[in-house]
Amino acid sequence: MAWIAIFAWVVLTYVRWVDNIARLGRLGNTIEKVDAATREAFGHFHRTAPLGGRPVSVIPKGGVDLYSEELGFIQHIDTGRFESWAKENDAVVYVRSLPGAFVQPQRALATIKPLAGEAVLELSDLLDAFVLAERRTYASDPRFGLAMLRKSAPSMTAPFSAFFSGRLRSRPCQGPRSGS
């Protein structure tokens, strides 16, 4: 009797696996997954959008810009590290590149403005606060999800695009044929 239960479990697992494989390439399934990930990211984004700081419109002059020698996308920024570093060094940290931004050696990640005039600052700890990776993620960058949904929209409407653009035209009705 136990072998029937095991056999049924194996068959059920196999059928679920085949169903997952069949759905993998479907555009609708992919869009649903991107949509769910984007919605979840936006749910977190509103709570963490300013990264625990205050938005500023102008970064004051006289600061030291922080650059990375690595290439990649910002996955996460450890703002707690910024706060503790700023208190220890009596400085203000202005974040200039948010999660999802592409980082290159010419792009400033942050600007550090010492509060006590000219100071020698050790910036390597701040550089470690930026987590970089080769790819963007939906979790840290909801804009990426929107970009992917925007790119997939033309694929979704492809069968109908010819119809709406006027490429498919119906023949004009010619009325009843003579002799019928």
N, C-alpha and C positions, 0 to 999 in steps of 0.2 A: 504494500500500500504506500509506503514511503517513496518508492521509486516513481510512482505516478506523480506525486507532488513535486519531486525533483525534476522529472521530465517536463511537467507543466511550467515550472519556474524557468527552466532553460529555454523552452519555446517562447514564453512570454518575454524574457530578456532579449532573445534574438529578434523578435518582432519589433520591440521598442527600438533596438539598435538600428534595424533596417529603416524604420520610420525616421529616426534622427538623421541618418545618412541621406535619405530621400529629400528631407527638408533643407539640408545644408546649402544647396545651390540655389534655392528658390529666392528670388528677389524680395518677395513679400515677407518671407521669414526673416531675412537679413534686415530689412527696414524695420520690422517690429522690434528686433533686438537693439538696433541703433536707437530707435525711438525710446524704448524703455530705459536704456543707459543714459540718454540725454535728459529725460525727465528726472531721473534719479539725481543726476549731476546738478541740474538746476535747483532741485530741492535742497541740496547742500550749499549751493552757490550763494543763495540769498543770505544765509547765516554767516558765511565766511568771506563774502565778496571783498570787504576792505582789508582782509587778512588780519583783523584785530587792530588795525591802525586807523588813522584819520586820513581821508583823501586830501590831497593838496593839488592845486592847479599850477603852481610855480615852484620849482625846486630852487632854493637859494644858491647864489654863486659862492664860490670859495670852498666847496666841498671836494672830497676825493671820490672819484668814480671807481667802482669795483667792476672788473672785467674777468671773464673766464677764458681760458685758453682752449677749452673743450667746445665741441659743436654738439648741439642736441636741443631737445625741447625741454622746457622746465616742467617737471612733473609735480613738484611740491616745493614749498618754501617754509622752512622752520622759523616762524615768526617769534617763537619763544626764545630761540637762540639770539635773534636780533635784539629783543628786549633786554635780556640779561647782559649781552655784550655792550649795549648802549649805556646801561646803568653803570657798568664797570668802567667804561672809558669816557663817560661824560660826553656823549655824542648823540646825534639824531641820525637815524637811518631812513633814507627815502628809497623805497623800492621802486625801480623803474621798469622792471620786466616781470610780468605776471605769469602764473602757470599757463602753459600752452604756447608761450612765446618761443620762437626759434632763437637760440643763443649762438653767437659767433664772437670771435675775439674783438670785433669792433663795436659790439653792442654792450652798453653799460647795464649791468644787472641792478646796481643800486648806487646811490650817492651818499656818502657819509660826511656829515658836517659836525666837526668838533665844536662843543659849546664853549670851551676854554681856549679860544685862539688857536694858535699853531700847536698841534700835538702830533707825536709819532704814534701811529696806529698800526696794530697788527691785524691785518684784514683776512688772514687765511681762515680764521674761525667763521667769518661771515660768508666766505666763499663756500664753505661746507654746508651752509644752511640751504643752498640751492641744490635740489636733486634733479639731475639732468638724465635724459634717456634718448634713445634714437627715435622713438615714436611718441606721438601725442596720445593721451588717453581721454576717454569720455568722463571718467571720474573726477579728474582735476581740471578739465577744460570743457565746459558745456558748449562753448562756441564751436569746438571741433565736431560735436554731435550734430549741431545745426548745419555745419558745412557739409557733412556727409549726407544728411537728409536732403539738402539742396542739390547735391551732385547726383543723388539717386532718383530724384523726381523725374528728370527727363527719361530715364530708363523705364520708369513706371508707366509713363504715358506714351511710350514709343508706338504701341500698336494703334493708338488713336491720333497720333500727331499728324499723320498723313491726311486723315479725315478732316481735322480742324484747320490744317493749313491750305486746304482746297486742292490737294493733289489728286484725291479721289473724287471724281465727279460722276454723278448719275447721268445717265442718258436722258435727254428730254423725252417726255412722253410724246409719242407720235400719233396717238389716237388709234382707233380700230383699223385694222388692215382691210383693204377691200377684198371681197370674196369670202369673208368669214361670216 
